[in-house]
Amino acid sequence: MPEQTKDLLLAAGVARLCGVTPATVRLWERTGRLPAVRTADGVRIFRREDVTRLASERERTKKAVA
């Protein structure tokens, strides 16, 4: 995989990493919870660092609620 794309994920990859559906990932993007860049054909691309940040926030929230 080229160096510049190894830290980029599609919605399906984000969903697998976070244990949610791709529809949830799209909702996160629409509501500003997870930033994305759109390709010319409208495909959402997410930076791994943003996904990691969101996953950490979700984990902290789960622990706080438990």
Number of C-alpha atoms within 10 A of each C-alpha: 6 6 6 7 10 10 13 17 18 16 20 16 17 24 18 11 13 18 11 12 14 17 12 15 23 19 12 15 17 12 10 10 14 17 15 22 13 10 9 7 6 8 12 18 18 22 18 16 11 16 22 14 12 16 16 13 11 13 11 11 11 10 8 8 6 5
